[in-house]
Amino acid sequence: MGERVLMQGNEACALGAIRGGCRFYAGYPITPSSEIAETMARELPKVGGVFIQMEDEIASAAAIIGASLAGAKSMTATSGPGFSLMQEAIGYAVMAETPCVFVNVMRGGPSTGLPTQPAQGDIMQARWGTHGDHEIIALYPWSVGETYKLIIKAFNYAEYYRTPVIFLMDEVLGHMRETFELPDDKEVKILPRLTESELSEEEIYTPFSEQDFAEPTPTPLIEMGRARFHVSGLVHDESGFPQASFEISDKLVRRLSNKIRIHADQIAMYDEYMTDDAEILVVAYGSVARSAIKAVKIARQDKIKVGLFRPITIWPVAATRLKKLLTQVDGVVFAEMNLGQYAKEVLSLTKKNLKVKIVTKVGGRLITPEEILEGINSLQTEMIEF
């Protein structure tokens, strides 16, 4: 059994990242993520890491990309307005296949919006915020303990798939405090960086070569000239140098997409509650899922056959499992602190004529169990009448 601790969500994010190997943090303070930076500023130097407060979010994003290419696992954290500013750099990290983690503790928007209130309005921005055809990995915990464990997973995904990973939270999750057990060392799997010494004398390192991703493909620490390589946001060949030919461009963009797309089932994580015999499925994520599970329990007491599906990996979507669940149920209730962003994505997975109820809130307040229960009861009434 690990040590039992009381921790804030933002603090758990920072300490979990350090446990996962993060040794460089660059960021700019912004509510409601600032405690992540504060914790990093205090704790990173204790393990030989580096904390830098940058002049803005654009510089922060660029800095962690550079640090990663120089051999350090790196992270930044922000909220909606800052996340918007980081999009070009995220696209660069996708093209340059640079492992790093971007934390977005969501708040109300658009624009400055509601700095101190929760929201889930950046779900689609996490997927499509940067331009061009690309895939992305985005994780979203629902508790402080899961935040600690999942941020370690985010770093492993970044290393394995050589890609930026988005780590979504919300103001409620970032500022709440909970007790949980720290995982033992044997429970924590950390994917290390490949070092210069692990390359043979004859080996020429080409990080942009064809890979099937059957094995981890971490970026090496750049310690000596032999491991240096060219990095560009332009379409490039295996050497990293720009190439504008149709064949190379087409091959590269498809490879960048496929390395995540064809492994979606391995990447996607989710949790279920009482879905085996469910006639109604509730879909909720992050802090809202905490309200949703209570609503499901109350509905079950009223003999309503309802279950909860909680996506943990928001992107890529757990399409295989969701498609199966959607064939089993007659109705779906979506609960989101936005105007139904994820509902559209999930409903695109089925042609079945399902009854649908979307419970939304964009005023800066968490959706309550009672509001979700009202949606469940309303849908149940429609199904009976039908």
N, C-alpha and C positions, 0 to 999 in steps of 0.2 A: 504494500500500500504506500502511495506517495504522500507527501506532506499535504495537509489540508490548509488552504489559504483563503483569505477574504480579499477579493480583488475587484477593481473597477474594469469595465470592458476595455477601455482604451489602454489601461495599464497592462492588461492581459495580452493585448495585441502586440505591444512593444516588447514585453518580456518573452512572449512566445517566439517572436521574430528573432530575438537574440539567441534563444535556445536553438532555433533552427539554423543558426549560422550567420545571421545578419551582422555585418561588421562596418557598414557604412549607411548613414542616414543623412539625407539632405531634405530640408523642408522649410515651409513658411507657415507660421501660426495661423490657424483659421478654426473658428468654432464650427462644429463641436468635436474637432479632432485634436485640439492643441495638447491635450494630456499625453498623447502618443509622443509628440516631439519632446515634451518636458521629461517624460520617462526615459526616452532615448538619450537626451542630453546628460541625464544623471547616471545612467547605467552602462551605456556603450563604452565610455573610457575605461571602465573597470575591467573589461575583457579585451582591451587593446583595440577597440573600435573607434570610429571617427564620427562625430556629429557636427554638422554644419547647418546654421540657419542661413538660408539663401535670401536673395533680395526679392524673389517672387516664385510662383509655382512653375513657371516655364523653366527657370534656371534650376529649380529643384529636380525636375524631371530629367533635364539634360545631365545634371551632376550624377544621378544614380546610374544612368546608362554608362557614362564614362567610368565610374567606379567599378561597375560590373565587368566592363571590358578589360579593366586593369587587374581583375582577379578577385574583387571583393563582392560577396553577396550583399545586395543593397536594397533599400526600401525608402519610399516617401509616403506621407499621409496628408490628406487634404479633405475638403468637402466640396459640394457641388460647384461653386464658382471657380475654385482652383482646379478641380478635375476637368472642367471645360478648357482651361488654359493648357492643360497637359496633353491634350489629344494629339497634337502634331508629334510630340516626342514619343507617345505610345506607338504611333504608326511607325516611327523610325526604329523603335526597339523591335517591332514585329519584323520589319524588313531586314534589320541587322541581326536578327535572332539573338537578342541580348536578354538573358535571364535577369529579371528584377521584379519587384512587387510594388504595386500602386494601391494604397489603402484609401478608400473613399467612405468617410463617415457621413452619410447622407443627411441633408436638411431640406427644408422647404424651399422651393424655387417657383418659377425661373428667377434669374438674376440674383440679387442679394437675398431675396425671399424672406425666409424665417430662419435666422441664424441659430436660434437656440431651440428649435422645435424639430421633431422627427419627420421623415418622409422616405418614400421609396421611389422617387421620381427619376432616378438615374439608371434604372434597369436597362432601358434601351440605349442610353448613352454609353454604358459599359460595353455593350455589344457593337454598336455602330458609330461611336463617337469620332473615330478617326476615319479618313477616307480610304477608298480602295477596297478590293476584295481581300478579306482576311478572316481568320477565326480568332477567337479569344477564349481564355479560361477565366471565369469569374466565380468566386466562392462567397457564400453568405451564411455565417453562423447564426444561431438563435439564442445562445447563452454565453456567459463569460467564460465558462470552462471550455466550451466548444471553440470560442474565439482563440484561446491559447493554443489548442491542439491544431486547429485548422490553419492558422497562419504558418505553422511549420510545414503543413501539407502544401500550402501555396508556394513556399520556397522550393520544395521538392519538385512540384509541377513545373515551376519556372526553369529549374536546372534540367530536368529530364527532357522537356519539349523545347528548350531553348527559346523561350518566349516571355514577354511580360505577362504577369498574372494580376488580375484585378481582385482586390479583397474588399467586398462590400460590407458595410455596417450601417447602422442608423443611430440617431442621437440617443434613443432610449438604450440601445445596446451599449453604446460607447460610454454612457454615464452611469449605468446601473452597477450595483455591486452585488456579487454573489460569492458564496463559498464553493469551492471545488477542490478535487484532489489533483495535485500536480502529477503528471505521468512519470513513472520511473524511467530511468535511462533505457532499460530494455524495451520499453513501449515506444520510445521515440526513435523513429528511423529518419536519418538525415543523409541526404544525397550529397556527398562531398564534391568539391571541385577537383578536376584533374590538374596535377601540378606538372611543372616543366620536367621534373626528374622522372616522371612516369612515361615520358616519350622516349623512344629509342633514338640512338644517335643518327640513324638513317631516316627517321620518320620526318616527313614534312607535314606540318599541321595545316589542314585545310578545313576550317570549321563550316564551310558552306558547301561541302560535298554531299552527294546523295547519301541519305541515311534512311533505313527502314524503321528506326526507332524501336527495334526489338530490344536494344540495350540502351542504358543511359548514355547521353552524349553531352557531357558537361563541357563548358568552355574552360580552357586551361588558364592558369595564372600566367600572366605575361611577365616573366622574369628575365628572359634572355632573348636575343635577336632571333633565335631559331624558331620561337613560338609566336613571333609577331605576325599579324595578318592585316590586310587592308579592310577597312570598314566603310560602308557607304549606304546611304538611304536610297541610292539609285538602284535600278535593276542591275544585278551583277552576276558574274560567273562563279565557279567554285573558289577562285582565288580571292574573291571579294572586290575585284576591280570592275567598274561599270562596263556593261555591255548592253547595247540597245537593240540587238537583233530580236526578231519576233520569236524565234525558237527558244532562246534563252529566257526571255521575259515570260512567255507562256509556261515554260517548265518551272521556273522559280515560283511564280504566284500559285500555281497548282500545288507545288510541294509544300509551300508555307501553309496553305489551307488544309491539305490532306493530312499533314502530320498530326493535326488535332482532330479533324473531322472523322477520319477513319478509326480513331481511337476514342470516340465520344463515349462509348459504353464503358470503357475502362476508366475514363476521367470522371464521368458523371456520378455524383454521390447524392443520395436522397434518403429520407426517412419516411416510414409509413406507420399509421396507427389505425387499426381496425378496418382495413380495406378488404379483407377476404370476402365478406358477404355484403359489402357496401352497395347500396343503390344510389346513394348520393356521395359525391367526392368533393371534399373541401381542399382547395389548393391555396396554400399560404406559405410565406417564407420570412426569415428574419424574425424580428420582434413580434410581428403580427401572428406568426405561427403559434406563439405562446397563448394568445387569446383564442386562436382557432382550436387548439387541442382541448381547451376547457369547454368550448362550445360543443365540440363533438361528444365529449363525455356527458354533458347535460342532455343532448339530443338522444343519446343512446339510452339514457334513463327513461326517456319518453317513448322508447321502442322505435325510434327512427333509425334505420340502417344507414349510417353515415360514417365515412372514414376520412382520414387526413392524409394528404400527400404533401410532404415538405421538401421542395428542392433545396439541396445544400449547394450543389454546383448549379448556379443559375445559367451559366453558359459553359460548355455546350449543354443544351437541354437534354434531360434524361428521356429522350424520345421513345426508345424501345419500351421502357416500362410504362410510360404514360399512355402510349398507344394501346397497350393491353388493358390498362385500367379503364380507359375511356370506352372500350367495347363492353365492359362489365356493368357500368353504371348507366343510369337513366338521366342523371342531372349532375351539374357541377356548380359549386359555389366558389367564386374567387374572392379573396380578401386581400386588398392591396392598398397601401398608402400612396396611391397614384390613381389615375383614371383608367386603370385596367390594362397596363402595358403588357404584363405577362400573360394575361387572359387571352389576348389576341394570338400570342405565340403558341400557347397550348392548344387552343381550339383549332389552329391550322393543322394539327396532327390527325384530325379525324373528320370523316364525312358523315358520321352519325348525327342524326337530328336530336341533339341533346337539349334538355331544358337547362338554361343557364341563368344564374343570378350573380351579379358582380357587386360586391360590397366595397365601396371605395371611400377614402377620406384624404383630403388634401389641405386641411386647415391647420395642420401641425399638432394633431392629437392622435394617439394610438387607437386603433380600432378595438373596441371592447368585445369580450365574449358574447355579451347580450346582442350586439349588433350583428355579429356573425350568426348567432342562433336565430335571430329574426330572419336572416337570409335563408337559412336552412328550412325553417318552418314555412316560409313563403313558397319556397321551391317544392317542398313536400305537398303543400296544398294544391299547387298547380299540377303536379304529377297525378294526384288523386282525381282531380277534376277532369284531367285529360283522359 
